[in-house]
Amino acid sequence: MAWALATAGVADVGEAFEAVADASTGRLASAPFVVDRPTLEFLLGGGRHPGRAEVRLMNGGQIVRRATGRQQERLRRVRWDVSDLQGKSVTVEVVDEATGPWGHILFDDLRLTGSRAIP
């Protein structure tokens, strides 16, 4: 899967994810892909900033799912039921527009699976 990175004052992807300053901001977006399985899952951590530091599933320019951190560095598994989107083209965005305490998001291991979604 291809990703595009848009950052404010960050030189490269490695630096964007290793930066310890909560003042850094940026956005990472996947290339479009077709949903061909009922569950989208990933690992998520970082600050709780809905709308400002979150993972978004986009369809037709609209946010159809979103998740944010829980003020923890430990990554937790998030599973979304995407059965209603099967056959549709979507993108995933990792957004960090938050600054200050817990102004970051951690993201890893994105995959479509046949696993059951966890609410």
C-alpha positions in Angstrom: 0.0 0.0 0.0 1.4 3.4 -0.9 1.3 6.4 1.5 1.6 10.1 1.0 3.0 12.3 3.8 2.2 16.0 4.4 4.0 17.5 7.3 4.6 20.9 8.9 8.4 21.3 9.5 9.3 17.6 9.4 11.9 16.4 6.9 10.9 12.7 6.4 8.6 9.9 7.5 11.2 8.5 9.9 11.6 11.8 11.6 7.8 12.4 11.7 7.3 9.2 13.7 10.3 9.4 15.9 9.9 13.0 16.9 9.2 13.3 20.6 8.0 16.9 20.5 4.2 17.0 20.7 4.4 20.2 18.8 5.0 18.4 15.5 2.0 18.0 13.2 1.2 16.2 10.0 -1.0 14.0 8.0 -0.3 10.6 6.4 -2.8 9.3 3.7 -2.9 5.9 2.0 -3.4 5.4 -1.7 -7.0 4.4 -2.4 -7.8 0.7 -2.0 -10.9 -1.5 -2.4 -12.4 -3.0 0.7 -12.5 -6.7 -0.1 -12.9 -8.1 3.5 -15.4 -7.4 6.3 -12.9 -6.0 8.9 -10.3 -3.3 8.8 -7.8 -3.5 11.8 -4.8 -1.6 13.0 -2.8 -0.8 16.1 -3.4 2.7 17.7 -1.9 4.6 20.6 -1.1 8.2 21.6 -3.2 11.1 22.7 -7.0 11.4 23.0 -7.8 14.3 20.6 -10.9 13.5 18.6 -10.9 15.5 15.3 -7.3 16.5 15.8 -5.2 13.3 16.4 -6.9 10.3 14.9 -7.1 7.6 12.3 -9.8 8.2 9.7 -11.4 5.9 7.1 -12.5 8.0 4.2 -15.0 7.1 1.5 -15.9 9.6 -1.2 -14.3 12.5 0.7 -16.3 11.7 3.8 -15.1 10.4 7.1 -16.9 7.1 7.7 -14.9 5.8 10.7 -12.6 7.4 13.1 -10.5 6.4 16.2 -8.3 8.3 18.5 -5.8 7.4 21.3 -6.4 6.8 25.0 -3.5 8.8 26.4 -1.3 5.7 26.3 1.8 4.9 24.4 0.9 1.2 24.4 -0.7 0.2 21.1 -4.1 -1.4 21.2 -5.8 -3.3 18.4 -8.7 -1.5 16.7 -11.1 -3.4 14.5 -13.8 -1.8 12.4 -16.7 -3.6 10.7 -16.4 -2.4 7.1 -18.8 -4.9 5.6 -21.0 -2.0 4.5 -18.1 -0.7 2.4 -17.1 -3.9 0.6 -16.4 -3.3 -3.1 -15.9 0.5 -2.4 -12.7 2.5 -2.8 -11.5 4.0 0.5 -8.4 5.7 2.0 -7.0 5.7 5.5 -5.7 9.0 7.0 -3.5 9.3 10.1 -4.0 12.9 11.2 -2.0 14.8 13.9 -3.1 18.4 14.2 -2.8 18.4 18.0 -0.1 20.1 19.9 0.8 20.2 23.6 0.4 17.3 26.0 -0.3 14.0 24.3 -0.3 15.9 20.9 0.7 12.8 18.9 -0.8 9.6 17.5 0.8 6.1 17.1 -0.3 3.9 14.2 0.8 0.5 12.9 -0.2 -2.8 11.2 -3.1 -1.8 9.0 -4.8 -4.8 7.4 -8.1 -6.0 6.0 -9.2 -9.3 7.6 -12.0 -11.7 7.9 -11.9 -11.2 11.7 -15.0 -10.1 13.7 -15.0 -6.3 14.6 -14.5 -5.3 18.2 -16.8 -2.4 19.4 
